[in-house]
Amino acid sequence: MPDDAPKMTNPHATQGFATRMSHAGRAGTHAHGFVNPAVHRGSTVLMPNVRARKEFAKDRYNRVMTYGTAGGPTHYALEDVICEIEGGTRCVLVGTGLAAVTVPLMAYLKAGEHCLMPDSVYGPGRNIATGLMTAYGIETTFYDPTIGEAEIAALMRPNTKVVYTESPGSHTFELQDIPAIARAAHAGGAKVLMDNTWGIHNFMPFQHGVDVSIQALTKYVGGHSDVLLGSITTNTEEDYLIIRNAAGQMGHFAAPDDCWLALRGARTMPVRLKHQEQSGLAVARWFEGRPEIQRVLHPGLPSHPQHALFKRDFTGSCSLFGIVFQPRYTEAEVFGFIDSLALFGIGASWGGFESLALPTTGFITRTATSDDLGGFTVRIHIGLEDVGDLIADLEQGLATLPK
Ligand SMILES: *Cc1c(COP(=O)(O)O)cnc(C)c1O
């Protein structure tokens, strides 16, 4: 078996991850012998006769092509690839990663019910909880992402229907004890939703008690900063139908051209991810040795407070992490550092081939925990550039800071 074979993976998969990413989703895609499936754009799907129209309509979520919104061959290929990445059984594709966050929340929660959400949730996920969900009579309690089974159990109410998770947390990188949280959630009759965008295939959600896994395919699967797309993957047919019905009722759809771009990205994702993981760790370790930096927020480093969970549950990391400057540095000085960088773009999103730096301090909301990390914090994304060049650029950037 190739040495990159994930340790914890789809029980049906015996081959390495890169092998499976090269071959998944290519059977039965009407490609007429071409390696890649075509982009099937379309609204109308013509039926052979009127009776067929009536028959097909009953089965519209079961890969029967009845209308554009029911999906077509390009969607099915990508759905298979995503199930292969996460070890799931069914997948629903939606137009953005954010829609992949909001659709399952709306699918499992209704007026009078309660949701638990980690304080380190992706910001727009917090916005729907405090916005539309509140307006629709759904209450959310934000919890410290690092709490375990007993503390989650204590927060559960008879009407708690969703325990949302994201590990590591957006910008602050706390890891969650997902199996412990899932035990408490399931004991109380709630579903466990997880945003697994950082973990991708390095965390296998369904082997740790997750019911519904969310991915922003916009990140490493797309991989080239040119597509927005989200996936919602389930372990059971029952959960799939709940999600598929909700997405269908709200008119969610993933554009076939975007699915094609994500398929193209997925073929090289294992190689890019491995390279970026190594470069990310090299840069993170380099930052740890710098006197200007107080600490580095990277779950793959032994200095991370929940590194034991990382070693237990993850088979690797991606290339997104945080750096906390020494408290003596002001916002203006850190902004000067970021502005001085030649190879790091200043922009949201991550997972592309290019490096990014983005301030965290002042851009995040925390209500159950403190947003003070002890110094000005910057989120770093490491791309595919040569790591020596990235470090040289960062070194000249740190040199702009007062001693
Ligand atoms: C980017 C991101 C999303 C949303 O993805 P979009 O495609 O940009 O809407 C969701 N979750 C996490 C953790 C993200 O970083």
The ligand as a Gaussian input file, in Angstrom:
#p B3LYP/6-31G(d) Opt

LIG

0 1
 C      -14.544000      29.116000       3.603000
 C      -15.242000      28.317000       4.608000
 C      -16.593000      27.997000       4.473000
 C      -17.459000      28.576000       3.393000
 O      -17.057000      28.310000       2.094000
 P      -17.492000      29.298000       0.897000
 O      -17.433000      28.415000      -0.294000
 O      -16.490000      30.410000       0.877000
 O      -18.875000      29.787000       1.187000
 C      -17.153000      27.175000       5.418000
 N      -16.441000      26.694000       6.457000
 C      -15.141000      27.005000       6.621000
 C      -14.406000      26.440000       7.779000
 C      -14.508000      27.830000       5.715000
 O      -13.233000      28.173000       5.913000

